[in-house]
């Protein structure tokens, strides 16, 4: 049952990881499954660096305003506020979405696929300082052997999130190779539960 602070979502905006674009196979699988099994409108977007043909990912100061603009455009097309849009993506993309929400972008929730808690082999370089500002429903879908953060690390750090957290752990590493169907089903089921 939607609450006033978390209205029922109307759309899902998906973003790619740093080394991919909006046509990444996992994003296509999630978009296809969610759009056919829920009432959500799903869009996949690229970040400015990818649109410009560059390989180096944008800094948050560039990525987050772009993400906010894209969320506002999707919301406007659907005739709703961004508080009715779910934001999400793989790795870097999901991190930028979570940072946008922490910085004040209203959203219906976050879909974080293979969230990069820290660089591989550098558990001290955490990317979780904004978790305490995520007062929305959050879905994490991660591999049980992800070098960017183990299931135990994810459980420890996601406890700082004030919004309701759902964690799905699948067999695999950061790329969740051959798990597109399972990832898509997990996202669709979670979206339908909101």
N, C-alpha and C positions, 0 to 999 in steps of 0.2 A: 504494500500500500504506500503510495508516494506521500511524503510528508511535505509541509510547506517549504522547508529548507532544501528538500531534495525532490523536486517535481519529476514526473515520469519523463524519461529521455525521449527526444524526437529524432535525434541524429547521432551519428558516430563519425568523427573525423580521425583518420588514421595517417600516421607519419612513419617514414622509414628510418632504419638505422643509418649510421654514418657512412657505411660503404655501399649503400643501396639507394634505390629510388622508389617512387610510389608504386611501381610495378613489381616489387619484390613478391615472390611466390607466396610467402606467408600472409602478406597484407591482402593479396588478391583472394586467397582462400578465406580469410576472415571476412572480408567485405562481401564475398559471394554468399557465404553461409548465413551471416547476420542479416543481410538484406532479404534473403528468401525465407528465413525462419522467424523473423521479428518484424515489427512495423517500422523499424528504424530506417531512415535514409542514411546511406553510408557513402562517404567520400574519402578518397586517398589523395594526399597532397605531397608535393616536394618542398624542400627548404630552398631559400634563395641561392645558396652555393651550387646546388644541383641544377637549378634552373639556369644558372649562368655558365654551366659546364665546368665548374671547379670541383676538385676532389676533397679539399680541406673543409670540414664541416664549419658551419657558421658558429660564432660565439653566441652565448645566450642573448646578448644585447641586440643581435640581429634576428636570431631564430624566434625568440619569444614574441616580439611585435608582429612578425609575419604570421605566426601561429594564431595570435589573437585576431588579426585581421581576417584570416581564413575562417576561423570559428564564427566571427561576426557575420561574414558573408553567408555561410551555410545557415546560420540561425535566421538571418533575414529572409533567405529564400524559403525557409520553412515557416516563417511568420511567428517565430518564438524568440526568446532571449537566449544568450549563450548558456544560461543555467539549465537549459533543456538539451544541451549538446554534450555527449560523451567525448572525451579527448583521449587519444592513445597512440601507441606505436611501439615499434621495436627498439630496444636498446637506447641509443642517443635520442631517437624521436620521442620515445616514452618519457625519457628524462626531461626533455624540453617541455613536454606537455605538463608534467608534474610541477616543474618550476613556474610555468605560466600560471597554473592554478594557485600555487603558493604565493605568487606575486599579486594575486587578486582577480584573475580572470574567472568569472563565474562559470561553473561547469556542472553537469549532472553526475560526473564521475570520471574515473581514470582507468584505462585499460593499458597496463604496463607489461609488455612482452619482453622477456629476457632483460629486465631492468639491470643496468650496469652499476651495481653498488660501489664498485671500485675497479680500477684497472687490474688485469690479471697479474697475480704475484705481488700486488701492492695493497693489501687489505687496510693499510693505515690511511690510504688516500680515499676516504669515503666521500660519496656523493649523496648524502642523506640529510644535510643540514636543514633542508626545507621541509622534511617530512612532518614536523610538528604543525605545519600550516596547511596540511591537506585535510580539510574538514568536509570531505566528500567520500562516497563509496569508492574503493580502490580494488581493482583486480590485478594480481600479479600472476603471470604464467611464466614459469622458468624451468630450465633443465636441472636435473639432480646432480649434474657434473659441470655446472657453469663456472668457469674460472673467474667470471666477473662478480661472483657472489654465490656462496653455497646456500642450500635451504636453511641451515641453521643461522647463517648470517642474516638472511632475509627475514627470518622470524624475529631475530633480535632487534633489527633496526626498524622493521615495519610496525613494531609495537608502539613507536612514537607517533604514529598517524592517528589523529583523533577520529577520523571517519571510519566506517566499517570496512575491514580489510578481508578479502578472500584471496587465498593463495592456492594455486594449482601447480603441482610439481609433476613434470613429465620426464620420462627417460631421455637423457641427452645432455649435450653441452650448450653453449651459448646460441648456436644456430638452430637448435631443436630440429636437426635434420630428419626428414621423413615424418615429421609430426604435424604437418599443416592441418590435417583433418582434425586431430585431437585439439590443437590450439583453437581452430575455428569453432569447434563444438563447445569448448570451455567458454569462449568469449560470448557466443550466442546464448548459451544457457544463463550466464551471468547477466547479460543485458536483459533477457526476458524476465529475470527475477526482480528487477528494479521497479 
